[in-house]
């Protein structure tokens, strides 16, 4: 039982009410620009300018992207109201103030993005006409698109928005009249009556008892009933046999195990971090166990929600509450971050927390409001960032939990003892199979992979990348020796090239050989003669010089340091920290066979390129 769990400390008092702001929450708007005393005269002149020139300029150069076929950047100039409202970056036109109007700066190419987009700059006369029209108040005599209703201001939450279905409390409607004994059936019967008249549908016949028990088992536990359980239920004449069966299933541990899976999908549960490295999260299973126990113990839903969002605040001394708070950290997370990426990754992480919280507990896609006022739900962008601010005190951390008070150390010791026994037995079995496996790899496998046997491939070109040089030997092998005055490095790449064999190639065998000049006689140059082949790569170079990867699909070795991160198969992918290694059996030659995904039949004058990447 690993002692650690990755949990997050959550900010206290999460302001879920930020999604439903009070009316005065948006009262503090930026003060409007003062209206000049001669505004009436200016507006009258501007209307004439609009009819004579501005209307046609906007239609020809601007409307297609901003209110006609589409609305880019949320900036719609099809009406004066939408023009003055502005777009995603705020107001673009300030009436009577061309010097404050961003749209004019973009037309003059003083500020990016230059407009019109991907087209030549407008003539100076046209730009100055638009500037004069803005100075006159940017009036319209009619919308640029007839019949188009102005979009409502989604940055404001109105009383009507607060009637949105997702914000309404659960109701208790009266079931329709009918003969069905259960109120749910009466709702279904009433709906079926309408559907029957319209589409000729009818309700399914009543299920027999064998069908009922099978449905109940699969729904509540995910497992089928045993034949004995089916016969016992079918033969039970008691009127409460069905409720008793359901109570029995709900009391079984399998109920929580089955239904926790559905919430784990909502919570984006995973036992690794994702991205390229995808490192394991060794303690994440504690969150899974919390869900199972919460369901099996009938935890109140209010507590279920509170503990997952801020369990460390509601019950700081409770290990289960801390395990529940891991809900916030279950999303994918890059475990290798440079200083330049830190702020971006931080905001991506908080967005993941907020978006999942909204989807899981509110049924709302809150994350859409990160970039713009939500197009469907009444969630302005400003409310998104108000709610996001509650997560700014949330940090990822890994802490040790005493999940079972006064028992954890004892249980850990028991687990370790049992685990060591299993590992010892695994090693005993594997060691007993090694002679047979080595005989198979040396004698039988070559016959099966290549009936004609192995052909020694003799590279005519070899290259090393760092501190070693490769010296050809009389037997066709290469000896790696340190270059003069070169310091050892953690990574080294060997590249070999030679004409591709004319016969079909199904596999390549790599032999790591001992030599007196190597540390501890090798076969590697690492401590005690170890090596770690991080990746082996095959490529075919055609006569024109183009390289094509030859995918490898299988890997077998006479010895592997372990079956996971130090196996021959781990050298197929080059994942950091993995690769074929023979630690524990140095001072002996070893071999690995890598099978090609497809048989290679090279064309004449092609070359085979083999790259070996070492680390450690």
N, C-alpha and C positions, 0 to 999 in steps of 0.2 A: 504494500500500500504506500505509494509515493507520498511524502509528507507535504508537497508543495502544491499550491494552486495559484493560477494567475487571476487576480481580482483587481478591481479598480476601486479607489475611494471616490465616492460620488459627492457632488456639491449638495449642500444641505438645502432643503426646501425647494425642490424643483418646481419652477413656476409654470405648470401646465396651463394655468389660466392665461398665459400670454397669448394663447390662440384665440381667446375671446376677450379682447381688450374692452375696457369701459369706453363709452362714447368720447370722454374727454381725452382718451389716450392719444388721439391724433389732432388734438386742438392746437398744439404748438406748431403751427406751420411757419415757413419762412415768410417774412412780411412782404406784401406785394409792392412792386415798384410804384412810386407815386405817379399819378396821372397828371400830365401837363395841363395847364389852364386852357390851352387852345386845342384840346383833344378833339372837340367836336369838328372844328374846321379841318384838322388833320385827317380824321376818319373819313370825312366827305371826299377829300382829295384822294385818299388811299383807295376808296371804292372805285373811283374813276380809273386809277392806275391798275387796279385788279382786273377790271373789265377790259381795258385796252391792251394790257401786256402781261401782267403777272400770272393771270389764270392760264394762259397758253404756255408760259415758261414752266410753270409747275407741272402741268399735265405732260408736257413733252419730255422733261428731264428728270422729274422727281416722283411722279405719282405711281409709276409702275411698281416701284419697290416700297413705297411708303403710303399705302392706302388703296392702291389699285389691285393688282394681281396678288400682292402680299404686303406684309407689314414688317419690314426689317428693323431690328433694333427696337421694336415696339413703338416706332415713331410713325404716326399716321397724320398726314397733312391734308386728308380729304375734306376736313372741315376746320373752321377756325378754332373750335373748342379742342379738338384733338391736337391741332398744331401747337397751341399754347400749353397744352398739358405736357408735351415732350415725350421722350422715349425712355428706354432702360437706363440711360445715363442722366436723366433729369431734363429740365426745360431746354429746348433748342432755340426757341424764339422768345424774346422778351419784348412785348409790344412797346413802341415808342423808344426802344433802346437798341439800335443795331449794334452798338459797341459791346453789348452784353449778350448778343445772340450767337450761340455756338454754330448754328447752321450757316450763318454768313461767313464765319471764319473757315469753315470747311469748304464753302464754295470758293473762297479766295485762296484756298490751299495754304492757309496759315496754320491749320490744325488738322491732324489726321483723325479719321479717314477722309481723304480728299473726295469731294463730291463734284459731279456725279460719279458714282463708283465705276472704275474701269473705263472711263470715257474722258475725252478731252475737257479741259477747264472751260467753263462758260466764258463768252466774250466779256470784257470789262464793262461794256455798256449794260449788258443783261444783269451782271452782279450789282452794279450801282443802282439799277432800277429796283432790284429786290431790296437793297439797303434802304432806299428812299421809301419804299412801301412799308417796311418794318418801322421806320421812323414815323410814318403816318398812322401807326397802330395795327398794321397787318390785318386790315378788314377784308372780309369776304362779302360779296353780294349774293352768293349762293354756294353750296357745297360743290367740290370738284367731282364728286360722285353722287348722282341724283338718287334719292331714295335710301341712301345708306344711313342707318341709325348710328349715332355716336356711341362708341363703347363706354360702358360705365367705368368709373375710376375704381379699379380694383385695389388701389392702395388704401381705400377707406372701407372699414367694416361697418355696415349699416345695421339697423334693427332688423331689417329683412334678412340680412346675412345670418343673424343669430338664430334664425328659424331653420337653418340648414339641417338636413336630416341627421347628420352625424352628431349634432350637438343636442339632439332631443333625448329626454329620458325615456327609458323603456316604458311602454304602456301595457295595459292589461285589457285588451279588447274582449268583448263578450262573444263567445263562440256562436256561430249561426245555429239556428234551430235544426234539429235532425234526430234521427234514431240511433246514430252511432254512439256507443257508450263513452268513448274518450273524446274530450274536446278537440284534440288535434285532428282526429278522424272527421269531426264535423266540419272543420275548416277545409280539409281535403275534399270531403264530399260536396261542399258548396262550390268549390273551385271546379271539381270534376263535372258538376252539373252544367256549368257554363261552357266548359271545354267540350262536353259531350254534344251539346247543341250546336256548337260552332264547328267542331272537327271530328265528331263521331268517336270520341275517346271514352273509355270506361275504366273504372277502378279495377285493379288486379284482384283476383279472388283471395279470400282469406288463406293465409299460409297454414300448412299443417305443422304439427308439433316438431317433426324432424327438421323442417326448414327453419322454424323459429329458434331452436336451440343452436343450430349451426350459425345462423345470423348473429345471435347474441354473442357466442364465443368469438367469432371472427371480428365483430365490431369492437368488443370490449377488451379482448386479450390478444387478438391477432392470431390465435391458435385454434385449430378445429377441436371439437369435443371428442372424447374417446368413445368407442362403441358402447362401453358400459354406461357412460353418462347420458348418451342419447337414449338408450333403452330405459334407463331409470326415469328420465323425464317423460318419455312417451307413456310409460305405464303409471305415472303419478296422477291420480284423479282429483287431487286436492285443488280447490279453486284458487289458492294462493301459490300454486307451483311455479307459475311464471315470475311473479315478484320475488319469490325466494331464490329462483335461479339467478335473477339479475343482481340481487343483493350479494349472493355468493361470488359472482364474477367480479363485482365492484370491490369486494374485500380481498381479492387475490393480488399478490404483487405484480402479476403480469398486466393488470389493468394500468397501473402507473407506468410500467415499462412500455406498454403499447402507446398510450396517449401522450407520454412525454416526447415521443418522436415527432409528433405533429407540432408541438410548441418549439422544439429544437429547430425545425425548419423555419418557423417564424423568426426565431432569435438568431438565425444564420450561424448555428452551432458548428464548430469544426475543431478538430484536435491538432491542427497545425496552422501556421500563420499565413500560408498562401504565398503568392509571389514566387520569385525564382528559387529562393532557398527553401521555402516551405518547411521551416523547422517545426518539430513537434512541440505542442503545448502539453507538457507532461501532467499538469494538474487540472486540465479543463474538464476531466470526467467528473470532478466534484460538482460542477454546475448541472451536469446531466443527472447525477444522483439527487441533487436538490429537487429537480423537477419531479423525479419519480416519487420521492418521499412526500412532496407537497400534494401530489394527486392522491397518493394512497392514504394520506392523513387528512384529506378534505380541508386543506388550508383555505381560509377565507380569501376570496379573490382580491380584496383590498390589500391584505397583507402580501399576497402573491405579487401584486404590482409594486408595492412600496419596497419590498426587499430587493427586487431586481433593479430598481432605479437608484435606490439609496439605502441599501441594507446596512451599510456601515454607519449610517446616521440614525436609522430607526432602531437598530439593535446592534450596537457596536461590539458587544461582547459575545455575540452569538455566531459560532462558526458557520452555521447554515445560512444566516443572513449575509455574511461576507461572501460565501460561495455563490449565493444568488446574484450578488452585485457583479459577478463576472459577465452577466448579460451585456453590460456596456462594452466589454472588450472582446467579444467573440468575432468581430468582423476581421477581414483580411488586414494584415499590417506588415509593411516592409521592415524586416528586422535589421537591415543594413542601410543606414541613412547618413548621408553626408550633411555637413553643416549648412550647405546651400539649400538642401531639401527640407530642412527641419520644420520651417514654418508652414510650408505647403502640406507636408505630411500631417502636421498637427491639426490643420483645419479639415483635411480629408477625414481624419479620424473622428473629429467632433461631428462632422456632417454625418458620418456613418452612425454614430450614437444617436443623434437627433432623428435621422430618417427612420431608423429601426424602431426607436421609441414611438414615433408617431404612427408608423404602420402597425406595430404590435398592439399598442394600447389604445390608440385613438381611431384606427382604421382610416387614417388620412395620409396622403402622400406629401408630408410636410417638406421633404427635400426639394420638391419642385420650386419652392419659393426662394431657394438659395440664389437664383439668378434673375428672377422676375416675380412680380406678383402672381400668385397662383391663378391659372386660367380657369379653374373649375371650383375648387374649394375656396371659401373666403379666408385666405391666408396671405396677407401682404408680406412682401419681402422684409419690411422692417420688423414684423412679428417673428419671422424666421430667425433673424439675428438677435432679437430680444430673448428668444427661447434658447438659441445656441449659447448665449452668454452664461446660461446656468451650467453648462458643461465645461467651462474654462478652468474650473478648479479640479477637474477629473484627470487623474494621471494613472498610467499603467504601472503596476508594480506586482511583484511576485512575493508572497508572504507565506509563512508556514502556519498552518491551521491545526488546532487540536480538534479534529472533527468529532472524535468520540472521546469526550472528557474522561480522564483517568485511565483510558484504555489504549490510546494511540500508540504509545511507545511499545506496549506489550504486543499489540496487533502488528506493528511494523516489524518487530523482531520475529514473530511467527511467520509473517509473509516472507521476510528475507531468508529464513531458514528453509522454508518450503521451496522458494525460488532457487536457492543454491543447490538443493537436492535435484531439482529438475534440470538445472544447467549441467550438473555433474553427470547425470544419466544421459543427457543429450550428447555430451562430449564423449562418454564411453561408447555410445552407439556409433557416433561418427568416426571415432578413432578405429573402431573395429572394422569399419567399412573402407578405410583408407587404402589398405593393400589391394582390395578388389577393385576400387575405383582407379587407382594408379595403373594397375595392369590393364584395365579397360581403356584408359586414356592413351596409354603407350602402344597397345597392341591391337585392340579391337576397334576403337573409335576411328583411327585413320582408314581402316578398311571400309567402314560404313560411310564416312564422309567423302572419301576419294578412293574408289576401288583400285586405281592404279598406284595408290600409295602417295606419300608426300614427296614434293619436289623442293629441293633447297633453292630458295630465291636469292639471287646474288645482286644486291643493289650496286649500281655503278656511281651513285651519288648519295652522300650522307652529310647531314648538317646538324649541329647542335646550337641551341639558342643562347646559352649563357656561359657557365663556368667550366663546362666539360668539352672535351674533344673526342671524336670517335675514331678509333684505329681499327682497320680491317684485320682479321686474323685468318690463319691458313685454313681453318675449318669452315669459313664463310660467316662466322660471327663477327661482332664488333665489340671492342673493349672501350668502355668510357673511362677516360683519365682526366684529371684536372688540367686545365690550361695553365700555362706559366703565369704566376703572379695573380691568378684569378681567385676570388673569394667564393666560397660555397654560397649557393642561393637556394631558396625554398622551392623554386619552380624551374623546370628544365624541359625543353621540347626537342625531341629527335625527329628528323625527317629523312626518310629513305626513298629513293626513286630508282627504277630500273625498267627496262622493257617489260610489258605485261606478258605473262605466260600465254603461249599459243593454245594450250589445252584448257578445258573448262575448269574454273576455280570455284569450289564450294565453301572453302574455309581457309583460314590462315592460322598457323600454329606459331605461337611466340614462346621461345625458350629463354629463360633467365638462368644463366650459367655461372657457376662459381669460378673464381680465379685467385691465385695467391696474392695478386696485387690489390685485391679489394679488401675493404675493412672486414675483418673476421672471415675472410675469403668470399664474402658476398652471399647471395648473388647481386645485392644492391650496394650502393655507396653510402647508404644511411648508417645510423648507429646500429651496431651489431650485424651489419650487412643487410639491412632491410631496404625495401623500396616500396613505393606506392604509385602504381600506374593509374593516374586519374582518368585517362581516356585513350583509347586506340581508335584511329580514324583511317579509313581506306578511301582513296579517290582514284578515278581513272582520268588520265590526261590524254585527250585525243590529239591527232597530229597537228591540229591548229593551235594547241596549247590550252584549250578549255578544260577545266576541271569539273568532274561530276562525282558527287558523293556516292559511295557504295554502302548502303545501310547494312549494319551488322545486327543480327536478331538473336543469336544464342551465344552463350559463353560457358565453358566448362574448364576447370583447372584441377591439377592433381592435388593442390592444397590451397586453402583460402584462410586468411586470418580469422574471418567470421563470415556468416552467410548473408549479411546485410550490407553494411557500408564498406567492407573490405573484401568483397567477393569479386570474382572475375566479371560477373554480370554488371557490377557497378561501374566498370570501366567502359561500358557501352555508351553512357550518357554524359559523363564528365561533370556530375553534380559536385559542387564544392564540398570538400571534406571526405569524399569517398574515393574508392579506387582499389584495384586488385593489390593485395599485400600478402606477405607470407610471414608476418611476425610470429615468432615462436618456433619456426622451422627454418632459421637461417643456416648457413654453412652447408646448404644442399641446393642442387639445381632443381628448378621447377618449370612447369610448362602450362600454358593455357591455350585452348582452341576456341576461336571465334568464328561462328558460322555466318555466311552472307545471307541476307534476306532473299536474294535471287542469285542463281548461278551466273557467274561472270564468264562470258565468252568474248574476249577483247578483239577488236578489229586490229589488223596489222598496223604496225608503227605506233601503237598506243603505249603509254607508260603507266605503270602502277605506282602510286605514291602512298606510303604508309607513314602516319604521324603518330608518335608516342608522346603523350603529355604526362610528366611526372610532377608530383607535389610532395612536400615534406622531406 
